[in-house]
Amino acid sequence: MKKILISVVCLALFSSFSFAQESLSVYKKNRGQIDENTPVGSLLFTDYIKELPIPMDSVKKVTVVKEKVVVKDKKGRVKKDKKGNPKTKMQRKRVVTWEKVPPSEPPRFVPIQCKLGEVWVKRADLARFKQASLDLSGEYASSTGSVILKKSPTNPRYFSFIIQNGPFGGRAELEASNVELRESNGHARLTYTEDGCTVDIAIADRKVRVAQRGCSEYNVGNYKLEGEYNTYKGNRRVVETFNMPEQSFKYKKYLWCGSGFDSCEKVKDDNGTVTITWSKDGNGFIERAAGEDSHIYRPFEHVIPHKRDFYNGEKPLAIKTKRTDMAGEWMIWYFYPQAQRFKMVRAGMREDTAYMEIYE
């Protein structure tokens, strides 16, 4: 077996973030006109907004009315009848009025009241902004960590979350999915529970507060999951790059588990000793080689392990990968540097039924 220094494993996972802060551009009217190229400011989800009535259109309306008028001669004197009363006649008169009616077409700009006073916004932008403001998804940050919430694409009442607090390599972190959102005292709440650990996440006014009961296995030094994450940074797109030192280990036998741990049996590969190379060429790829047979797994994303994945107290490095020579073959690789151990589990399956291979 190739001897590698195991005492310290340096894993640098650099993420380039590309996210657009959700904002709404606002405009002022100048002499009844709006210059789209010169917004006077922008609003965020946390800003107060009150929609104002849409201005009505003025429509000219001409009506003809009849009115009684006295009859005058050419010199302007009032004519009188035989009884001495002024003569009258009925005369038609055109009356022009302007009526307020709803706009015939939806206006492009609508008025709102906000911290900048009475301003105008694009109607379509306001509709998208209001819809986005109802979604609690996004990153909520503190000075030392962050909470990322993501709404389920199939059920808006369920969320996944990632909590990370502390510097890389020494942070408290936890990830969970399909957690139901509940309403309590006007606040949205998510509660995640596993054996010996309960995490409660409260969201209000674009601020997140995390409380934990137990969960000591996830604490690292003075860093815990709990805390206040009061800076909303919006939704982000993450492109992960993997920069890890290459390490190789050889195994004459390994555990082959067709359906969970209960099905594990110790076997030998027909092609001889198995060599597992972690981060081949230092770029995160994982190679399983035996004789002339070789399988390459391309790294896709960093995975936060749960305490059930710890081995003798050691927290593993975990990566979701895709086998390059097979379509739809997604595997999560767990690497335990101190124990010189690997575990490969088919992604998307329950642990008690998942296919896995264990090298130790």
N, C-alpha and C positions, 0 to 999 in steps of 0.2 A: 504494500500500500504506500502510495506516495505520501510522504510526510509533509504536512502543511502547518504553518503556525496558526493555531486555532484560538489562542488566548483573546485576540481582539479581531473582530470582523468589522471592516469598515464598509458600510453601505451608504452610498450617497444617492439619494433619489431626488433629482431635480425636476421640478414641475414648472412649466411655463404656463402662466395663467392668462387666459384671454376671456374677459367677461365685460359686458357692457353694463354700466350702472343704469338701472332703470330710472329714467327721468322724463320729464314732460316740459318741452320748450314752450315759453309763453311770449306773447307779443302785445305791443301797444298800438292803438289806432292813432294815426296822425292825419288830420283833415279827412277823416272817414276812410282812410286807406291803411292797409297792413303790409309792411315790408317783411316778407318771409325770410329775407337774408339777414335780418338784424333782430333776433330775439332779445328781449330785455332780461332774460334769466331762464332758470329751469327749476322744476319742482321734483322732489323725491317722494317716495311712498310715505315717509314720516311727516310730510308737510300737510297743513290744513288746506282743504279745497272745498269750496261751496259753489255748486253750479247755479248760475243766474238764468232768469228767463231768456229765451231766445227772442231777439228783437222781431217785432212784427213788420210785415211789409205794408206800405201805404198804397192804397188803390183809389184812383180817381173815379168818382161816381157822379153822374149827371142825371138829375131828375127834373121833370117838368111839373110845375104846380100852377094851379089856378088861383088868382087872387082878385078881389073886387077893388077897382080903382075909380076915381071920379073922372068925369068927362070934362075936358077943357077945350076952349076954342083956340083959334090960331094965336090969339094974344095972351093965352095962358090963363084966361078967366074961366072960372067954374061955371059950367052950364047948369041951368036949373029947369025943372019940369014946371007944369002948369000950377002946381001947388007951391012952387017956390023951393022945393027940396033939390039938393044937388043930384044931378044925373050920375049914375054909375054903370059900369059894365064889367064883365068878367074878362080877365086878361091872363094869358099863359106866360109863365116865367121859368127860365132855366136856372136851376140851382146846382152849383158844383160843391161837392163835399169829398173829403179824403177819409177812407175807412181803413182801420187796422185789421189785417187778415194774416193768418199763419203763412209762412213762406211757401211758395209753390213747390220748391225743391229744398231738400235738407241743406242748410248753410255749411260752407266749408269751415268757417271759424265760429266758435261759440264763446260767450263770455263766462268768466268765473271770478270768484273772489278768493284771494289768497294773501300770503304775506307781502306780496308785491302790489297789493291793491286790486282794483278791478282791471283785469287783463283779458286777453283773448288767446284761445288755443285752437289747434286744429281738431275738428270734431272726431275724425278717425283716430288721431293720436290719443285723445282723451278716452275714447272707448277702449283702446288697447291698454292704456295705462290703468284704467279702473279694473279691467279683467286681470291684469298681472298683479295688481295690488292685493287681490284676494288670495293669491297663491303664496303660501308661507315658505316656499322653497328658496334656497339660497344659503350663503355663508354668513354666519354671525361670529364676529371675532372679539377676542379680548387681547390684552397685551401679551399673553403667552400662548394662546391657542385659538381654536375655532370649533364651531359646530356647523356641520353642513347638513341641511335638510333637503330631501328630494321627494316630491310627490309621486306616487305610483301612477304610471301611465294608464292603468286599467281601472283603478279605483281611487278617486280623489280623497277618500277618508283614510288611506293608508300611506305611510311615509317610510322611507329609509333614512338613517342618520349615521353620521360619522362624527365622533368626538375625539379631538386631538389636543392635548395640552402639554406644553413643554417642548424643548429642542429635539431635533431629530436624533434618534439613538438613545434618548432618555425621556421619552414622553409617555404620559398616560393616554391610552387610546382605546376606543371601543367602536364597533360597527354593528348595526343591526338593520334588518329590513322587514317590511310588512308589519309595521307597528301602527295600531289604530289611533287615529286622532280623536280626542274627546274634548268637549266643552265643559269648563268648570269656572264659575264666577266671571264669565266674560273672557276667560283666557283659554287658549288652546293648549292641550297637554298631551304628551306622549309618555307612556310608561313601559319600560322594558324590564323583564324579570328573567333571571336564570338562577340556578342553585347558588345561594349565598350572595346574590347581587341584585339590587333593584335600582334602576336609574329613572328618575323623573325629570322630564323636560317641559318647562312652561314657556309659552311664547305669547308676548303681548307687546304691542306698539313697536314691532320690529326689534325686540330685544328678547334674548333667551337666558333663562336661568336653569341651571342643571343642579339637581340634588342627587346624592347617592347614599344608599344604605348597604353597607358591606362593600363588595367589589374591591377588596384590598389587593387582590392579585393584579388588578389593572393599574394600581398606583405605582409610580416610579419616583423614588425619592420624595421630595416635597410636592410633586405634581400629582394632582388627582383629576378625576373627570369633572367633579363639581366645580361650580363657579358661575360668574355672570359674564355673558358674551353679548355686549351691548352695542357693538358696531356692526350694522348691517352692510354687507359688501355686495349684495346682489348675487345673481347666478353666475357661475364661472364655468369655463371649459378648461379641462386639465389635460395636457399632453405630457405623459410621464416618460422620462428617459432613465435608463438603468445603468449605473456606473458602479460595478462591484468587482472585486478581485476574483479571478478564476481560481477555483479549488476543485480538486478531484479526489475521489475516494473509491476504493475497490471492495466488492462484496462477493464472496463465494456463494452465499445463500441469501435469500430474502423472503419476506412474508408476502404471499399472494392471497388477496382477499376478494373473492368474487362478489360478495354481498355483505359488507359490514365486517366488524371485528370478529363476530362469531364464526365467520366462514374462513378465517385466516389459516393458512398452512405454509410451513417452511418448505421452499422448493429451490432447485438449482436451475439456472438458465441452460437450455440445451446447447447454447453456443459458448458456454464457459463462464468465466468470471465477469461480473457486471461492473462497469466503471461509470459512475455518475459524475459528470462535470458540471459544477454550478457556475453560472455566468461565464460561459465559454467565450474566450477572447475578450473578457471583461465587459460584455455588452448585455448581460442578462439572459442570454440563451442558455437552455439546459439540455445536456446531451446524456442519453442513456445508451451505452455501447456494450455489446457482448460479442466477442469475436469480430466478424465482419458485419454484423447486424448493428445498425445505429438509428436511433430515433432522436430528432431535434424538436425541442419545444420553444416556441417563440414567446417572449414575455408580452403580456397585454396590460396588466395593471397590478399595482401593489395591493395586497389583501391584508386587512388587520385581523390577526388570529384571535379567537376566543380562548378563554382559559382552559376549555376542554382540549385544545390543541397543544397546550404546554406539555413539556416532557420533563419530569423530575424538577419542576419549577422553572425550566428554561423556556423563555418565549422565543418561538421560531421566527425566522424570516419567511414570508409567504408571498408567492406570486401566482397570479392566474395566468395560465399559458395556453397556447393552442399548438397541437402537434402539427408539424408542417407538412407531413405526407398523408394526412387524413382529414377529410372534411368534417367539421362539427365535433372534433375530438378536443374538448376543453378540459384541462386538468389544473388543479391547484397543487403546486409544489411547496412543501414545508421543509425548511432547512434548519437543523439544530447544530450550530457550529461546535459547541462544547461537547455534545454527545456524538458528533460525527454521524448524524442520523438524518435520513430523508423520509418523507412521507408524501406519496402522490395520491390524490383523491380526485375522482371524477367530479367536475363542478356541477352544481345544480341538483345534487341528490342529498337525501338525508344521510347522516353519518352511519346510521344503523343498517342502511341498505346500499351504501355507495361502494362502487368498485375502488379498490386502493391497493397500493404496493408500498411496503415499508422496508427500508434498508437500514440496518443497524448492526 
